[in-house]
Amino acid sequence: MPYKVLFLIFFLFISKLNANDVDPYVIFQNYYQSVGGLKNLKAIKTSYIEGQIRFDNLTGSFTEWSKTPIQYRLTEDFSILTRHSGDNGQQSWDKDNNGKVIVYKDKESQQRRQLNILMNNYVHINRDDPNFSMSYEGQTSLNNKAAHIVKMTNLINDDIYWYYFDMQNFLLIKLVEIQPDIEIHNNFLDYKKVDGNIKIPFNTETEIKPRNKHKSIIVEKFQANPKVPDDFFKTPSESLSSIVFKQGSRAENIPFVFNGTLIYFPIQVQGKQSLWVIDSGASLSLIDEDYAKELGLSIHPGIKGFGFGATFDLSYVKIPSYGPQDVQVKNQTIYAYKGLAQRFESSQAKGILGYDFLSRFVVKINYAAKLISFYRPQNFKYTGTGTTITAPLKYNTFSIPVLLENKFHGFWSIDLGAYDASLHYSYAKKHGLLERKGTESISTGINSTFTERNVKFNSLKLGPYTLSPVSINIPISKKTGVGSFGELAGNLGNSILRYFILYLDYQNQQIILEPVDNSSVTSQ
């Protein structure tokens, strides 16, 4: 009988089966057998992979070293920038192109590390393990191939995994990871044998929704069980030589302009001074593209960015040095965006000062006096009477516990680049806050406009401090940028932060609050 007819009969037979008759654990066992068998897979203790990578408009190469169950070191080289990330066995870390290192301490990152350890030890295919649960969800067609669908949930977090296995050979065709903020769609292509009988996909196409980000990986070399030095996966150190203070290890009481909504700060680039908005919610500093060209800086293709309300295209630019007169950060790569200057109220404003600059320091913001200070973290010691609050960095932004109306708990980001305090759509929906009465208004993001409802709340608590009453913006519909975050409750802007003297301590992932004399703030 012809092969195609046999396959058709097989497919029709399988499609008639009730989902309860197909065992997802058997499908996983068949999958692992198809890629070399569990015994051979478990025998791989270390590995090395290299190849080509494309991320949005960037093209480059990558290398990855790994050691079971969780240690790895990944380098992605795009010429204009190079990124390093990894896990030392105790914590995951990331080192960006500007040499800044972040260690991930937020709850969600810790939970996903725990999941990865369990899955790399193949715990998920044990039907008696309490951490995971699998269900068979039927069949579908992917790339003209009939596929089994298996859904996997867990008790550690709310992430859901959807697996699509080729019904003919049980190879994994696609994996969809659904997290509160994003969906990661991984398509696996071009399986080849390596190290004897092990099979791996040599081509992986990834789409991250709703951020419209795309990644393509082509494997060119794989090595099983290479020798790796014991300290190879350790968290790297930062380069401190890029920071140059005019005097000592601090630059204090530099005046800024606070126009009632945003902080505008004088920044020098290529010997010229302009105003930049201080934005602790920006993952990388951003310069107006036309202004960058005017300064003689070269523009390079970039990636998709995301802010409140939308995603947008960003380019990269290398800056020899930038910062206020009293402290400069040298040899940095930042974003460039065409039309950015037109978004500001001040005609002198040309950029946004984000995480990559601010994270080099302990930053003090005094709203009442309109003064900002920068301290070298290694030399900073706080002696005031304020309150220190642990605030793990998430998306390169401080996340701080907030209690709204003594009822609604959640972590909110600290965003000096926004005036209003805003709830994220998913959190507002989950807690039944979308229908609260208020005044509707149109807000503007970097590349979008969106409708929000300004709602009065009785109180908002930060540590021991309570603000009462407060106005919070609630989105009318779900946004595609930062406003779509599902792992943060909301965003604290200058309308709340201006009641404090604020210290941003990036190295220790904490903030310090000193309330100013104001009747709106009470302390326990």
C-alpha positions in Angstrom: 0.0 0.0 0.0 1.4 3.5 -0.9 3.0 5.4 2.0 0.6 8.4 1.7 -2.4 6.1 2.0 -1.0 4.3 5.0 -0.4 7.7 6.7 -3.9 8.9 5.9 -5.4 5.8 7.4 -3.2 6.2 10.5 -4.2 9.9 10.9 -7.9 9.1 10.5 -7.7 6.4 13.1 -5.9 8.7 15.6 -8.2 11.6 15.0 -11.2 9.4 16.0 -9.6 8.7 19.4 -11.0 10.4 22.4 -8.5 12.8 24.0 -8.7 10.7 27.2 -7.5 7.6 25.3 -4.2 9.2 24.4 -1.5 9.3 27.1 0.5 12.6 27.0 3.3 10.9 29.1 3.7 8.2 26.5 3.9 10.9 23.8 6.8 12.5 25.7 8.5 9.2 26.2 8.2 8.6 22.4 9.6 12.1 21.8 12.7 11.5 24.0 13.2 8.2 22.3 13.0 9.8 18.9 15.8 12.3 19.7 18.2 9.7 21.1 16.7 8.2 24.2 16.8 9.3 27.8 19.9 7.3 28.7 21.9 9.1 26.0 20.4 12.5 26.8 21.2 12.2 30.5 24.7 11.2 29.6 25.3 14.7 28.2 26.5 16.7 31.3 28.1 19.6 29.4 27.6 21.0 25.9 28.8 23.6 23.5 26.8 25.2 20.6 27.6 27.9 18.1 25.9 29.3 15.1 24.2 32.3 13.5 21.5 34.5 15.1 19.0 37.1 13.8 17.1 39.2 16.3 14.7 41.7 14.8 17.0 43.7 12.4 20.2 42.6 14.0 22.3 39.7 12.6 25.3 38.1 14.3 26.7 34.9 15.9 26.3 33.1 19.2 28.1 30.6 21.4 26.5 28.8 24.3 28.2 26.6 27.0 26.1 24.7 29.4 26.3 22.3 32.3 23.4 20.3 33.7 21.1 21.0 35.2 21.0 24.9 35.1 24.4 26.4 34.5 25.1 28.1 31.1 26.9 31.1 29.5 25.5 32.6 26.3 27.2 35.2 24.2 25.4 37.0 21.3 27.6 39.1 19.1 25.8 41.6 16.8 28.9 43.7 16.0 27.2 46.9 17.1 26.6 45.3 20.5 27.4 42.1 22.4 25.3 40.6 25.1 26.2 38.0 27.7 23.8 36.0 29.9 24.0 33.0 32.0 23.4 31.1 35.3 26.1 30.3 37.8 24.0 27.5 39.4 22.8 29.8 42.2 21.3 32.8 40.2 20.8 33.9 36.7 22.5 37.1 35.4 22.8 39.3 32.3 25.7 41.6 31.2 24.7 44.1 28.5 26.8 45.7 25.8 27.7 48.6 28.1 29.2 46.2 30.7 26.3 46.6 33.2 25.6 43.3 35.1 22.2 42.5 36.6 21.4 39.5 38.8 17.7 38.5 38.7 16.2 38.4 42.1 12.5 38.9 41.3 10.0 36.2 42.2 9.1 35.2 38.7 12.7 34.7 37.6 13.4 32.6 40.7 10.3 30.5 39.9 11.3 29.9 36.3 14.8 28.9 37.4 13.2 26.3 39.6 11.1 25.0 36.7 14.1 24.8 34.5 16.0 22.7 37.0 13.1 20.3 37.4 12.6 20.0 33.6 16.3 19.6 32.9 16.2 16.7 35.3 13.2 15.3 33.4 10.9 15.4 36.4 8.0 16.6 34.3 7.7 13.2 32.5 7.1 11.4 35.9 3.3 11.2 36.0 3.5 11.0 39.9 5.4 14.2 40.3 3.2 16.8 42.0 4.8 19.8 40.3 3.6 19.1 36.8 0.4 18.1 35.1 -0.1 17.1 31.5 -3.2 16.7 29.4 -3.7 15.6 25.8 -5.5 18.3 23.8 -6.1 16.6 20.5 -4.6 17.0 17.0 -3.9 19.8 14.6 -1.9 20.4 11.4 1.4 22.4 11.4 3.5 22.9 8.3 1.4 20.2 6.5 2.2 17.8 9.3 -0.3 16.1 11.6 0.6 16.9 15.2 -0.3 15.8 18.7 -1.1 18.7 21.2 0.0 18.3 24.8 -0.6 20.9 27.4 1.5 21.2 30.5 0.9 23.2 33.7 2.7 23.4 37.0 2.2 24.3 40.6 5.2 26.7 40.8 3.8 29.5 38.7 1.1 30.3 36.2 3.1 29.5 33.0 1.5 27.1 30.6 3.4 25.1 27.9 1.8 23.8 24.7 3.7 21.1 22.9 3.1 20.1 19.3 4.6 16.7 18.3 4.9 15.3 14.8 2.4 12.3 14.8 4.7 10.4 12.4 8.0 10.6 14.2 7.2 12.3 17.5 9.7 15.1 17.0 8.8 18.3 18.7 7.6 20.8 16.0 6.5 23.7 18.1 6.5 24.9 21.7 4.4 27.8 22.9 5.2 29.2 26.4 2.4 31.3 27.7 3.5 33.7 30.5 1.4 36.4 32.1 3.2 39.1 30.0 4.1 37.3 26.8 3.7 34.3 24.5 6.9 32.7 23.2 6.3 30.7 20.0 9.2 28.4 19.2 9.2 26.5 15.9 11.8 23.7 15.6 13.1 22.8 12.1 15.8 20.8 10.4 16.6 18.0 13.0 20.0 16.5 12.5 22.0 13.8 14.4 24.9 15.0 16.6 27.2 13.0 18.9 26.0 9.6 17.6 22.3 9.2 17.9 21.2 12.5 19.5 19.0 14.7 17.4 18.6 18.5 17.8 16.9 21.1 15.7 19.5 23.1 13.7 17.0 25.9 13.0 14.7 27.5 15.6 12.3 30.3 14.7 10.9 32.3 17.6 8.2 35.0 17.8 7.5 36.9 21.0 3.9 38.2 21.2 2.5 40.8 21.6 5.9 42.6 21.5 6.4 41.7 17.8 9.9 40.5 18.3 11.5 37.8 16.2 14.5 35.6 16.6 16.1 33.1 14.3 18.8 30.6 15.3 20.9 28.5 13.0 23.1 25.9 14.7 26.5 25.3 13.0 28.3 23.3 15.6 27.4 21.1 18.5 29.7 19.3 20.9 28.7 17.0 23.8 30.6 16.8 27.0 33.4 19.3 26.4 35.7 20.2 29.3 34.6 23.4 31.0 36.5 25.2 33.7 34.9 25.2 37.1 34.6 29.0 37.3 33.4 29.4 33.7 29.8 30.1 34.6 30.4 32.6 37.4 28.7 36.0 37.4 31.0 38.4 35.6 32.2 41.6 37.1 31.3 45.1 35.9 33.7 47.6 34.3 34.0 50.6 36.6 36.5 52.5 34.3 33.6 53.8 32.1 32.5 56.2 34.9 34.4 59.4 35.2 33.6 61.9 38.0 34.9 65.4 37.8 35.7 65.3 41.5 35.9 62.3 43.9 33.1 59.7 43.7 30.0 61.9 43.7 28.3 64.6 41.8 25.8 66.3 44.1 22.9 68.8 43.9 22.8 69.3 40.1 19.7 71.4 39.2 17.0 69.9 37.0 13.9 71.3 35.4 10.6 69.7 36.7 7.8 71.0 34.6 5.1 69.4 36.8 5.1 66.1 34.9 8.7 65.1 33.9 12.3 65.7 35.0 14.4 67.4 32.3 18.1 67.2 32.9 21.1 68.9 31.1 23.3 66.2 29.3 26.4 66.8 27.3 27.1 64.7 24.2 29.9 65.5 21.7 30.6 68.8 23.4 26.9 70.0 23.0 24.4 70.3 25.8 20.7 69.5 25.6 17.9 68.4 28.0 17.1 64.8 28.5 14.2 63.3 30.4 15.2 61.1 33.3 13.3 57.8 32.9 13.9 54.9 35.3 11.4 53.0 33.3 13.5 53.0 30.1 15.7 49.9 29.7 18.2 51.8 27.7 18.9 55.5 27.1 17.4 57.0 23.9 18.5 59.8 21.7 16.6 61.6 18.9 17.9 60.1 15.6 18.1 63.4 13.8 20.0 64.9 16.7 22.4 62.0 16.7 23.1 62.5 13.1 23.6 66.3 13.7 26.3 65.3 16.3 28.0 63.1 13.7 27.0 59.8 15.3 26.4 56.7 13.1 23.0 55.0 13.1 22.8 51.2 13.1 19.7 48.9 12.5 18.1 47.9 15.8 15.2 46.1 17.4 11.6 46.4 18.4 11.1 48.4 21.5 8.0 48.6 23.7 6.6 51.3 25.9 3.2 52.3 27.1 0.6 51.5 24.5 2.7 50.2 21.6 5.8 48.6 20.2 8.1 50.6 17.8 11.3 50.4 15.8 14.6 51.4 17.4 18.1 51.9 16.0 21.4 51.8 17.8 24.1 54.5 18.2 27.5 54.5 19.8 28.4 57.4 22.0 32.0 58.1 23.1 30.8 59.8 26.3 27.6 61.3 27.8 26.2 62.6 31.0 26.0 65.9 33.0 29.1 68.1 33.3 30.2 66.6 36.6 30.0 62.9 35.7 30.4 61.2 32.3 29.8 57.6 31.2 32.1 56.6 28.4 31.9 54.2 25.4 28.1 53.5 25.5 25.7 52.0 23.0 22.2 53.4 23.3 18.9 53.5 21.3 18.0 56.1 18.7 14.4 56.9 17.6 13.4 59.1 14.8 11.0 61.9 15.9 11.7 61.5 19.6 12.4 65.2 20.1 9.0 66.1 18.8 7.4 64.2 21.6 8.8 66.5 24.3 7.2 69.7 25.5 10.6 71.4 25.6 12.3 72.2 22.3 15.7 71.7 24.0 14.9 68.1 24.9 16.7 65.5 22.7 16.8 62.3 24.6 15.9 60.0 27.5 18.3 59.0 30.3 17.4 55.4 31.1 18.6 52.3 33.0 22.0 51.9 31.4 23.1 55.3 32.7 21.2 55.5 36.0 22.1 52.0 37.1 25.8 53.0 37.3 25.0 55.1 40.4 23.0 55.5 43.5 20.7 58.3 42.3 19.1 60.8 44.6 16.1 62.8 43.4 14.9 65.8 45.5 11.7 67.0 43.8 11.1 69.9 46.1 14.5 71.4 45.7 14.7 70.3 42.0 18.2 68.7 42.6 19.7 65.4 41.5 22.8 63.7 42.9 24.9 60.7 41.6 27.0 58.6 43.9 29.5 55.8 43.1 27.8 52.7 44.6 31.0 51.4 46.2 31.4 54.6 48.2 27.8 55.3 49.1 26.5 55.1 52.7 23.1 56.2 53.6 22.8 58.1 56.9 19.3 59.6 56.7 16.1 58.8 58.5 14.2 57.4 55.5 13.0 53.9 54.9 14.8 51.3 52.7 12.6 49.1 50.7 13.7 46.0 48.8 12.8 46.5 45.1 14.0 43.7 42.8 14.8 44.8 39.2 12.3 43.6 36.7 12.6 44.6 33.0 15.6 46.8 34.3 13.1 48.7 36.5 12.6 48.7 40.2 9.5 46.8 41.4 8.2 47.8 44.8 5.3 46.2 46.9 2.3 48.5 47.0 -1.0 48.2 48.9 -4.0 49.9 47.3 -6.9 50.8 49.6 -5.6 48.2 52.2 -6.9 45.5 49.9 -5.1 45.2 46.5 -1.5 43.9 46.8 1.0 43.9 44.0 4.4 45.0 42.7 4.6 48.3 40.9 7.4 49.7 38.8 9.2 52.9 39.7 9.0 55.1 36.6 10.4 58.6 36.6 9.5 58.8 32.9 5.8 58.9 33.7 3.8 61.5 35.6 0.7 59.5 36.5 0.4 56.3 38.5 -1.3 53.6 36.4 -2.6 50.1 36.8 -1.8 47.5 34.2 -4.8 46.1 32.3 -4.4 42.5 33.4 -4.1 43.4 37.1 -7.1 45.7 36.9 -9.2 43.1 35.2 -8.2 40.4 37.7 -9.3 42.5 40.6 -12.5 43.9 39.1 -11.2 47.5 38.8 -11.9 48.1 35.1 -15.4 49.3 35.7 -14.5 51.9 38.4 -16.0 55.3 37.7 -13.7 58.1 36.7 -12.8 60.7 34.1 -11.6 59.4 30.8 -8.6 61.0 29.0 -6.2 60.3 26.2 -2.6 59.6 27.1 0.4 59.7 24.8 3.2 57.1 24.6 6.3 57.3 22.5 4.5 56.0 19.4 0.9 55.8 20.3 -2.2 57.3 22.1 -4.5 55.4 24.3 -7.6 56.0 26.5 -7.4 55.8 30.2 -9.8 56.4 33.1 -8.5 58.5 36.0 -10.0 57.0 39.2 -9.8 58.2 42.8 -8.6 55.7 45.4 -8.8 56.2 49.1 -5.2 55.2 49.8 -1.9 53.9 48.5 0.7 52.4 50.8 4.5 52.3 50.1 6.4 50.6 53.0 5.3 52.5 56.1 4.0 55.5 54.2 0.4 56.0 53.2 -0.8 58.6 50.6 -4.4 59.5 50.8 -6.3 60.1 48.5 -4.6 59.2 45.2 -5.5 59.3 41.5 -4.7 56.2 39.5 -5.1 55.7 35.7 -6.8 52.5 34.6 -6.6 51.5 30.9 -9.8 51.1 29.0 -8.4 48.3 26.8 -5.3 46.1 26.8 -2.2 47.7 25.4 0.6 46.0 23.5 3.5 47.5 25.2 4.4 48.0 28.9 0.8 48.4 29.8 0.2 44.7 28.9 2.6 43.5 31.6 0.9 40.8 33.7 3.6 40.2 36.3 3.4 43.8 37.6 0.3 45.5 39.1 1.1 49.0 37.9 3.4 51.9 37.4 4.3 54.6 39.9 5.1 58.0 38.3 6.1 61.4 39.5 2.6 62.2 40.8 3.3 59.8 43.7 7.1 59.9 43.9 7.3 63.7 44.2 6.1 63.4 47.8 9.4 61.9 48.7 13.2 62.4 48.4 14.0 59.3 46.4 17.2 57.2 46.3 17.6 54.6 43.6 20.1 52.0 44.6 20.5 49.7 41.6 23.5 47.7 43.0 21.5 46.5 46.0 18.1 46.5 44.1 16.4 48.7 46.7 15.0 52.2 47.0 15.1 54.7 49.9 12.2 57.0 50.6 12.3 60.1 52.7 8.8 61.8 52.9 8.7 65.6 52.6 6.6 67.7 54.8 3.2 67.1 53.2 -0.3 66.4 54.6 -0.9 63.8 51.9 1.7 61.4 53.4 1.3 59.7 56.7 3.7 57.2 58.4 3.0 54.3 60.7 
